Amino acid sequence: MKLFYAAGACSLSPHIALLEAGLPFSLQKVDLKVKQVESGEDFNAINGKGYVPALQLDNGQVLTEGPAIVQYIADQNPAAGLAPAVGSPERYKLQEWLNFVSSELHKGMGSMFNQAQTPEWKEAVKATLGKRLDWLSKQLQGKPYLMGEKFSVADAYLFTVLNWAGMVKFDLARWPVLRDYLARVAQRPKVKEALKAEGLLQ
Ligand SMILES: N[C@@H](CCC(=O)N[C@@H](CS)C(=O)NCC(=O)O)C(=O)O
């Protein structure tokens, strides 16, 4: 498999998932500004939507959309325990988390990288995110990971998005539970490995 990624972008989530699952893969860095892969390929020809992540399977098929990609990865090695069994009630809970991170956190947090964002727009985004994080913090109180005791692909995604807070100067001090969560996930050997491979950690 080939993961098309950009350093520190939401593609970090499937990158972590691939490492945690112990699957063989290669990385292909994408310059998102010019939509070019480091191999010289036109990234738009790989993913017409022009954004990462994209996962090219060994049969050539390309899978896009982070929540779908990480579930695919988890299902390639169920023994790694990164997602509950397909069809189980817990699997729907995992999907609930992935959708929450995608629609309620990813896009808001991601918008703060946009240079065109006005101060007013930024404040409005922060206010909405603040409400979501208030709720999220309560859910994570007293449990190490979103699904409970076990790390799942939803944690790979949440870590990736919360980790942007420092980059966009969104202070998480109001949510010590979330800061502890970030620190806990950051200590996982495979998370460190992914961060190092993307040049985000020495
Ligand atoms: N709906 C997509 C969104 C992916 C996304 O937002 N990718 C960003 C990086 S985090 C990107 O590649 N942006 C560049 C662009 O849209 O041109 C998903 O969930 O996978």
The ligand as a Gaussian input file, in Angstrom:
#p B3LYP/6-31G(d) Opt

LIG

0 1
 N      -12.732000      14.987000       3.705000
 C      -11.311000      14.745000       3.693000
 C      -10.610000      16.046000       4.029000
 C       -9.114000      15.905000       3.932000
 C       -8.416000      17.228000       4.169000
 O       -8.986000      18.170000       4.725000
 N       -7.143000      17.272000       3.749000
 C       -6.343000      18.478000       3.863000
 C       -5.154000      18.293000       4.793000
 S       -5.684000      17.980000       6.457000
 C       -5.766000      18.810000       2.491000
 O       -5.172000      17.964000       1.864000
 N       -5.982000      20.045000       2.028000
 C       -5.462000      20.511000       0.780000
 C       -6.534000      20.917000      -0.165000
 O       -7.733000      20.777000       0.144000
 O       -6.176000      21.397000      -1.234000
 C      -10.951000      13.641000       4.673000
 O      -11.589000      13.543000       5.712000
 O      -10.054000      12.844000       4.378000

